[in-house]
Amino acid sequence: MLRPIVVGLDGSHESLAAADWAAREALRRGLPLRLVHAWEGLPADASDLPELEAPRHWARRILRGALDRLNERYPQLYLSGDQIARPAADALVAEGAESELLVLGSRSFSGFGGFMAGSVASATVAHAARPVVLVRAGQIPEDEHLPDTEGRSSARAPYRAVVVGVDPAHSCEELLAFAFESATLRTAPLRVVYAWHLPYMPVAAEAKARKAMQETAEGTLDHLLGPWREKYPALELDVLTPEGRPAERLLDAAKDAGLLIVGRRIRPARIGAHIGPITHAMVHHVHCPVAVVPHE
């Protein structure tokens, strides 16, 4: 049985943009799409108090409105939806575990509003067992594509590059599998970024050390990508090994991307949500959709 793509809804512009992106991704992957709205309100038969009817009505409207909207825009998509009476982060993590991919709306640091903007999204990304994609408000199909020959936005133009940041010191298999598949589905180039940083040393030794580290980085990445080149020989691959802080270099590489993919190391359970400093920076400062892939 096919795992669905799951999208979390909260009625915000971000979650509606996420639903649209998820619908297009479901069509690319040939998968069903499942919409989930988690609400901790009382069950319908818990009370007849009239003041409880308004929030129930709003909760139903969020899901129904999104279903109607997507059915109209993507009639060929197999679509379903459900309301879940439990805390949002718990519900999304549980739903994500049974999905191929979980998609959420996301805001930057300066934003305020729907629950996807803060603690729920952070907790979900930090604990999800499957990849999670975060989508900003205002994302439209044309944003995934390069400008056409006249410089205008067009969904008929080729896809923008897929960018993935890697650290060969840790397992990259899940990360690269998701990246190569995503680029192949779009017939888009894949840009692989491995940034390295020169440690402090005497000035006289810097030039020689820099050259050695650059060569090591290139050799390490070439070895890492060897099996993937053989598996995807037709895919256009752009390999970057820039010097600098990984977060800064990855932000530079993703400025014109259609999708950025970063990893999250799976750690033993502990208090709070931890996604790592580089992934944290990407989630909050990159404008294109960001996929966070958990790995060992």
N, C-alpha and C positions, 0 to 999 in steps of 0.2 A: 504494500500500500504506500502511495506517495505521501511523503511528509509535506504539509502545507507551508506556505509562507504565512507568518502571523504578524499582524500589525495591531499595536495598542492605540486605542482612541481615548481622548479626553475632551473632545469638542474644540480644542484650540486649532489655530491656523497651522501650527506645526504638525499636529497629528493628522490633519487632512492632507497636507503635503506628503507626509509619510505614507498615507494610504494610497495616494496616487503613484508614488514611486514604487511601492510594494506591488501594486497591480501590474505595472510595466515589467517589473522583475519577475513576477509570477508568469507572465506571458513569455518572457525570454527563456525561462527555465521549464516551461510546460507543466507548472505546478498549480494546485488550487490555492486560493487566498482565503484566509480566515481572519475576520475582524473581531477584536475582543475589547469590550468595555468593562473594566472592573469598577464596581461600585459597592461601597460598604453600607448602603442604606438598608432599611428593614425590608424583608420580603413583602410581597404584595398583600399577603393575607395577615400580616402581623398586627395591623391597626387600621381602623377606619378614620383616623384623625385627618381632617381635610388639609392641615398644614403639611402633611407628608406626601400629598398627591403631586404637588408642584415639582419637588426633586425627582420623584419617580418618573413623571412625565418628561422632564429634561433628560434623564438618563436614557429613557427609551428613544427619545428624539435623536440623541447623538448617534446611536447605532443605526437607527432606521434611515436617518438622513445620509449617512456615509454609504450604506448599502445601496440606496437609490441612486446616489451620485455615481458610484462606481459601475453599477449595472448599466447606466445610461452611457458612460464613457467607454466601457470595456465590455460590450455584450458577449464577447466570446470567452470571457473569463469565468471559470467555475468559482463561485463566491458563496461564502457563508458567514454568519456572525453570531455572537453570543454575548450575553451579559453574565458576569461572574460576581457573586456577592462575597468578595474577600478583599483584603488590602491590595492595592494596585501592584506594588512591586512583587509580592508573593505570587499573585495571579500571573503576572507577565513572565516571571522566571519559570513557573510551572508550565505555562503554555509554550514558552520558548524551548523547553527541553524536548517537546514532542514535535518541534518544527524543523524545517530545513534552515530557516532564517527568521529572525525576529526583527521587526522594523518599528522604530519609535520616532516621534517628533522630538526636536532638540532646539534649545535656544542658546545663545552665547552668554557670557558672563553678565552682560549689561541688560539682559532681558528679564522680564517679570511675567508671570501668568500661569498657564496650565501646568499640571503636575509633571509633565514630561520635561519641564525646564530645569528641574533641580534634583531633589533627593530621590525621587522614584526612578528617573532615568539612570542616575549614578548607581543606585543600588542594583538595578536590573542588569546594567552592563557588567558590574563587578561580580555578579553571581550567576549569570546565565551560562549554561553549558554549551550553547550553540552560538554561532555568530550573530551579532546584533548590528544593525545599520541605523545610524542616527541621521535624520533628514531635517533641514531647516525649512521654515516657512517660506513660501514664495518659489520653491523649486518647481520648475515646469519641464515638460519633455525636452524643449529646445536647449535647456541648460546642460543636458548630457552630451550635446553635439557641438562640433566645431562650427564657426560661422560658414555660410555658403560662399560661393565664388564672388558674390557681391558684398560680402561682409555682414550679411543679415543672419539673424538667428533662424535656424531651420532644423526641424526634426528629420529631414531627409539627408542632411549632411553626415559625414562620418562621425563616429563617436569620439569624444575626447579620451585622452589616455587614462588608463587605470594605473594608479601609483600604489606601490607597496613598500613599506619600510621594514627592513630586516636587520636582525642582529645575529650573525652566525654563531655567537657564543651560546645561544639558546636554540631549542628546537624550532625549526621554521617550516616543517612539513605541512601542518594544517594551514598556516598562513599562505604559503606558496600555492597549495592546492586551490584555495579559495581565490587567490589572485589570478592564477592562470585560467581557471574556469571562467571567472568574471570577464576577463579580457577576451577570451575566446567567444563567449556568448555575444559580445558586442562587436566582434571583429575590430577591436581597438588595440593600439599598442600598449604594452605593459612596461612601465618604468619601475625598475627595482633600485631602491636607494639603500646604501649602506654607508653611513657617515662614521668617520673616525676622528679622534681628537688627539693631537700631539701633547703628551704630558710635558710638564715643566722640565727644562734642561738647560744647560749652558748654551748661550747663543751660538757659539762656534760649532756645536754639534747638531744644531737644528736642521740644517739643510740635508745632511746625510741621513738623519733619522726620519725626516719627512719623506724623503724618496723611498726609504726602506718600508715605511708604514704604508705608503701609497701602493707600492708593489705587492705587499702582503695582502692588503684589502682587496685589490683587483684579483689576485690569485685565489683568495679564499672565496670570493663571490663567484668566480668562474667555476670553481670546483662544486660549489653548492648548487649552481644552476645547471650543471651539465646534464643530469638526468631529465630535468624539465625541458631543456632544449630538444632532447631526443623525443620526448613525449608530445611536444607541441612544436614541431618543426616549422609550421607556417606562421607562427605568431611573431609579430614584430616586437623585438625585445630591446629596451634601452636600459643599459646598466650604468648606474652612477655611483661613484665612490668618493664623494666630496669630503674635504677636511672641514671640521667644525662640529658644533654641538648638534646632536642628532635631531632635536626638536626644531631648531632653526633651519637646518638643511632640508628636513622633510617638509616644513611649511613652504619653503621656496619651491620645492619640486612639485607641490600639490596646487600651486596657484592657478594653473590652467587645467586641472584634472577634472574628470567626470566622476571619479570615485577614488577615495583614498582608503587603503586597507592597512590597519595596524594590529599588533598583537596584544594580548593580555595574558600574562602568566597565571596559571591556575595555582592558587596558594591555599594552604589549609585555612579553614574557617576561622575568622577572628572578628573582633568588634569593628564595625564601620565598613565602609566601601573603599576598596583599593583597586585602582586600574593602572597604576604606574604613571610617572610624571610625563613621559612622552605622549602616551595615549591621552592623558588628561589634557595636555596642551592642544592636541589635534582636535579632540571633541569640541573644545571651546573656541578655537580660532580658525578652523578651516571652513570655508563656505560650502564646498561640495559635500555630498553624502559621505559619511565616514563609517566604514565597516570595522568592528572590533571583533577579532577572532581569538577565542581562548585557546591556549596551548600549554603543554607541559613545560 
